[in-house]
């Protein structure tokens, strides 16, 4: 894992390096998600709703015909954002 040390500005601001912004699709004026964890803060781009829907459609096609029927509560323990972060480096 790569780590970069950043300085915090007077208003608590940090600048996300360009290489990371490009890699994770973080663009000027767009939102990011900040999540507190036991090890510190996680900054990430929000999930694109269209991409998520397309992945759900693809997954549905793959699952069709397998005889797998979803039941109420099956996804209770699944974090869908983690489930579909397969392509994120």
Buried (B, 14 or more C-beta within 10 A) or exposed (E): EEEEEEEEEEEEEEEEEEEEBEEBEBEEEEEEEEEEEEEEEEEBBEBEEEEBEEBEEEEEEEEEEEEEEEEEEEEEEEEEEEEBEEEEE
